[in-house]
Amino acid sequence: MAQISLGESRWRMVRRVLKKKKFCYDDARNMTRFDKAHFEWLIERGFFERVEESWYTVTDKGRESAELGFYEV
């Protein structure tokens, strides 16, 4: 399996909410113009999971990739 880097912005979003049980979009923001696109990318790829209408949680895949910023394809 190949390991691919999340990129610094996405990695920081995952790290920012890693210890929270539930979080909203604003908790993960880096305050850049690409935040919404990066957040949606993380949801689509399974790093974050929606639990309620505007609340999310970090998945096991997100926890694994948060350490070094890599994920397996």
SVG drawing of the C-alpha trace seen along z (x, -y; Angstrom):
<svg xmlns="http://www.w3.org/2000/svg" viewBox="-29 -33 34 35">
<polyline fill="none" stroke="black" stroke-width="0.4" points="0.0,0.0 1.2,-3.5 1.3,-6.2 0.2,-9.7 0.6,-13.0 -2.5,-14.8 -0.8,-18.1 -0.2,-20.6 -3.6,-22.3 -5.7,-19.1 -3.3,-17.6 -3.8,-20.6 -7.6,-20.3 -7.5,-16.7 -5.0,-17.5 -7.1,-20.5 -10.2,-18.3 -8.5,-15.0 -9.3,-15.0 -12.9,-16.1 -15.7,-13.6 -17.9,-15.8 -17.0,-19.0 -18.4,-21.4 -16.8,-22.9 -15.6,-26.0 -13.6,-23.9 -11.5,-22.5 -10.9,-25.7 -7.5,-27.0 -9.0,-30.4 -7.9,-30.1 -10.0,-30.4 -9.5,-26.7 -11.0,-25.4 -14.4,-24.4 -12.9,-22.4 -10.4,-20.7 -13.1,-19.9 -15.3,-18.4 -12.3,-16.4 -11.7,-15.0 -15.4,-13.9 -15.5,-12.3 -12.3,-10.3 -13.5,-9.0 -11.3,-11.0 -14.4,-12.7 -17.9,-11.3 -21.2,-13.2 -23.0,-12.3 -25.7,-15.0 -26.7,-17.8 -23.7,-20.0 -21.6,-17.8 -18.8,-15.5 -16.4,-13.0 -13.0,-11.8 -12.9,-8.3 -10.3,-5.6 -8.7,-6.5 -8.4,-10.1 -6.8,-9.1 -4.2,-6.9 -3.3,-9.6 -3.1,-12.4 0.2,-11.2 2.5,-11.7 0.1,-13.2 0.0,-10.2 -2.8,-7.9 -2.8,-4.7 -4.5,-4.3"/>
</svg>
